Every structure is written in C-alpha cells, then in structure tokens.
Amino acid sequence: MKLAMMASGVGSIVEPDELRSLGFDAVQMFFGSGPDGDREDPPVAEIDAFLRQTDVALAAMTLHVDLVAAGGAVQADVARAIRCIEKTAALEGRFGDHETPVLIWHPSAYPDGPEVDDRRVFDGLCRALAAVAEAAEHAGVRVAVEITRSGSIGSAESFLRLKDVVACDALGVCIDAANFTPDRTPLERAVRMLGPHTIIAHGKDVRFDPTGLVADYGPIESGTLDVLAYLRALQADAPVPYFVLEYYHDRQELLRARDIVNHSLTLIRR
C-alpha cells in the first residue's frame, strides 16, 4: 500500500517536485463535475505534463455525477460517465501499481422530494451502472464506486445488493471508511464484506453531532475513526495499491496524516 494525495493540493500545500521526497507515490485527479463538465476535463497532454513534473503515478481519475434521480436513471449523466471512461482509458500506462486504469465514481446526494420512489431509484441506478460497467469492461477500465452515507450507494450492504444485479468485474469499490462507518456497519465487517471488490482506499476522518449526523470531515485522527483498525482491516481483507489522503487543509495536516498512517502500518507489520 503506497500513499497518494489529491492533486488539488499540489502547488498550494506541497511543491510538485517534493512529492516523492515526502513519501507520496501517486495523485488522484478529477474530471469536471456534472453532465456538462466536459470542458473542465484536463486533456491528456496536461495530465502527462503534471505527472512528469511531480514524478508520480496516477492513483485514479474521479467523476462527480448523479447517474440517478427520483425518476430513475439520468441518461445525460450515464453518457457523461461513459465519455469519462473513454478518457480514462486513453491514460493507460499512467496508473502505477494498478493493473488497469481506474475511474472513481463519486455519487451525489440521494434523490429527495415527495416524488421519490426508492424502488425506481434502485432500479435506475442498476440500469445506469450496468451501462457504465459494460463500457468500462470494453475499455479496460475499472470503475470504483465511492460509498457515501448521503449518496445513492450509502453502505457496504447497498453496494453488494447492487453488485448482485450488476455482476460485472469492472465495477468495484473505493473504500473511504469515514464516509459510511460506523453508523451503518461496523468498520472491520464493512471492509471484510467489500474486500474482494476494493480497488482503492481513501483516508480521512469524521465527527458526529449529538444526534448521530455528520458534523464534519477532516484529516486523519481529527475525529472518531479508528485509523489503526481501518488500516489493519485493509491490509488483511482489502489490500490496495494506493491509500489516498484527503481533507487536509495545510501542509502540517497533510504531513501529520502521512506520519500517522506510516506509523500505523509499521505497527501492523510487526
């Protein structure tokens, strides 16, 4: 498991030429959000220039798009996801220790309103992801669903239910324990359940308010997540090429998170 960071912090939190010396082997980059984000997508030449400057691999590309609404699948979003799969496939060879290019799909909030039909949402999501997964399989790309407690896939159980329908090897998971545990499923069980489908992992923390709702997210060891237990579970049941740090606000927070992860991994290996 190698450390990675979000590309958005390069140049503002750390300098491009110091990533390797700081212990980071990869960066996660982003396509433009939403169905009309194509003009915000970084071209291949720009991504290549960034990777050469930083001398690191590409941990994953990322897409924020709904795919589903109250009435079912959103075809414009599905088409957008497929275009991003094709753009991810064009980056083959940049993904370091991944065997294939990786696109993380980050769902937006679960559809809301009086017209919501949960069965229609689930069926629409299955249809949308079946089309996305088929395109990914054909392009040689793996799609990692980032489970989020407020999103259309909000727990380990909901992903596995979806995976039963969309039985495609190209469809897997981006585990971010702070996004969906421990309020849905105990941490170790969630990682164990998702292990065979896990492609990449994120590292951040979460704090809850007295009602049990999320108060905020932050860097590792700023909240309630048992980081050592999380990393131990990943090593045992879901070994991943890259562990991507996020939700740091400055250099000190980033490097502290790095040190905590490295110390925890040292303890685990003993």
Secondary structure, DSSP 4 states (H G I P E B T S, - for coil): -EEEEEGGGBTTTB-GGGTTTTT--EEEEEPPSSTTGGGGSPPHHHHHHHHHHHT-EEEEEEEE---EETTEE-HHHHHHHHHHHHHHHTTTT-STT-SS-EEEEE--BPP-STT--HHHHHHHHHHHHHHHHHHHHHHT-EEEEE--TTBSS-SHHHHHHHHHHS--TTEEEEE-HHHHTTTTS-HHHHHHHHGGGEEEEEE-EEEE-TTSSEEEEESTTSSS--HHHHHHHHHHH---SEEEE----SHHHHHHHHHHHHHHHHHHH-
